[in-house]
Amino acid sequence: MTEPVKYVLDESRLPKSWYNLMADLPSPPPPVLHPATKKPVGPDDLAPLFPTALILQEVSTEREIEIPEPVREVYRQWRPTPLFRARRLEKALGTPARIYYKYEGVSPVGSHKPNTAVAQAFYNREAGVKKLTTETGAGQWGSALAMAGAFFGLEVKVFMVRVSYNQKPYRRALMESFGAKCVPSPSPETNSGRAIWEKNPEHPGSLGIAISEAVEVAATNDDTKYSLGSVLNHVLMHQTVLGQEAMAQMEMAGDWPDIVVGCTGGGSNFAGLAFPFIGAQLRGGKKVRVIAVEPAACPSLTRGKYAYDYGDTAHLTPLVKMHTLGSTFVPPPFHAGGLRYHGMAPLVSHCQELGLIESRAYTQTEVFAAGLQFARAEGIVPAPEANHAVKGAIDEALRCKLEGTARTILFNLCGHGHFDMQAYMDYFAGRLTDQRYDEKELAMALAGLPSVPA
Ligand SMILES: *Cc1c(COP(=O)(O)O)cnc(C)c1O
């Protein structure tokens, strides 16, 4: 009898609540500070940017937060997502390891991002908001929010990092298909964008700059709020539907991961898969090794400093303690646009400080090689970001082979690469090189970190 390769949960098993890791951590992360007073921020400070419901989730220490029925209704279109056992990949690698992957590419826009986009659009609509602004790197977040905006009747304006705007025209078309407006960033439309755009209209942009532009528009318009696709506590929490589903699916498989792997840009897909497992471990369950994989060209967890920093380039956001490369750091224009962020989610950073997770960095060409090995075995072409997780999982599987141990590895295949085929074409043509970040620029960005009273 052949064993199953796919573990599918019935619609009735869709999680009823999001999981909040704050409830189980041995110590809370350091407080978020006001950029001017450097005192802990209160809900009023965040009110111009976010609806109250999301601000309350941001500071909540409740273990479970109920998912509103209208959000679950949308989730049901593609959730629960499948969990696969990568049997052909295991065979190709000749590893005794069992490799599983949670596949988020089945969402309408092809990534995990709608898990939070739908929730955020819902709460904004409930609060009477008319327009949302946001930033996007590769365009996955922008297209997820554009779709969610269409579902809940909100106008969406997306500042898209210019290098990706040029590299990925189909993502832009996707956002526009959902009725959103997409602007290359830095743009002349905002004070923060114009300052940079005037010096260099072809500036490649960065997520830090695009965030400044989107925040500025929301802060200066009463009917407009801002929406972030990663980093914040509530965003990570919305993604925990995928880890909770994966737990039920691992049980179906009669297995449990020894190792959990995810790629990290701002940390949300990684946290979405890993936090429920970390929480179970903290409550006395089985110990899991959790590995965050990031690009060597933008290595916040492995090379950044754990310090208070701004979330954006123009310093409009609150100060959060995180692993950061400095808010002025502009990473080289590599293809995994979703991972080009100078900082890391405060909760993920805190987990690394507590020794609950480890991190490693890989170069662009080695992750594409891993992604293609996966594609040829499993038939799914991963998003360039997801290739980092694939590479992390393959390396662990090869280590099992070397050591002769049959460990269970679970990774998050957070999106497919169908809108990123130009990146693959560049790889085949040998045009994809391993661009190093500029050490001097990193040193300067780190030297410019804000000073915060102890
Ligand atoms: C946005 C994105 C990422 C990076 O963001 P995280 O918040 O770290 O998950 C990674 N993979 C895909 C497919 C994305 O769309």
PDBQT file of the ligand as one rigid body, heavy atoms in Angstrom, charges set to zero:
ROOT
HETATM    1  C1  LIG A 501       5.964  38.631   1.596  1.00  0.00    +0.000 C 
HETATM    2  C2  LIG A 501       6.495  37.303   1.420  1.00  0.00    +0.000 A 
HETATM    3  C3  LIG A 501       7.566  36.851   2.205  1.00  0.00    +0.000 A 
HETATM    4  C4  LIG A 501       8.248  37.674   3.231  1.00  0.00    +0.000 C 
HETATM    5  O1  LIG A 501       7.449  38.158   4.275  1.00  0.00    +0.000 OA
HETATM    6  P1  LIG A 501       7.324  37.456   5.683  1.00  0.00    +0.000 P 
HETATM    7  O2  LIG A 501       6.540  38.423   6.489  1.00  0.00    +0.000 OA
HETATM    8  O3  LIG A 501       8.712  37.263   6.233  1.00  0.00    +0.000 OA
HETATM    9  O4  LIG A 501       6.619  36.184   5.483  1.00  0.00    +0.000 OA
HETATM   10  C5  LIG A 501       8.007  35.567   1.994  1.00  0.00    +0.000 A 
HETATM   11  N1  LIG A 501       7.461  34.770   1.060  1.00  0.00    +0.000 NA
HETATM   12  C6  LIG A 501       6.435  35.163   0.295  1.00  0.00    +0.000 A 
HETATM   13  C7  LIG A 501       5.875  34.221  -0.723  1.00  0.00    +0.000 C 
HETATM   14  C8  LIG A 501       5.912  36.435   0.452  1.00  0.00    +0.000 A 
HETATM   15  O5  LIG A 501       4.880  36.824  -0.287  1.00  0.00    +0.000 OA
ENDROOT
TORSDOF 0
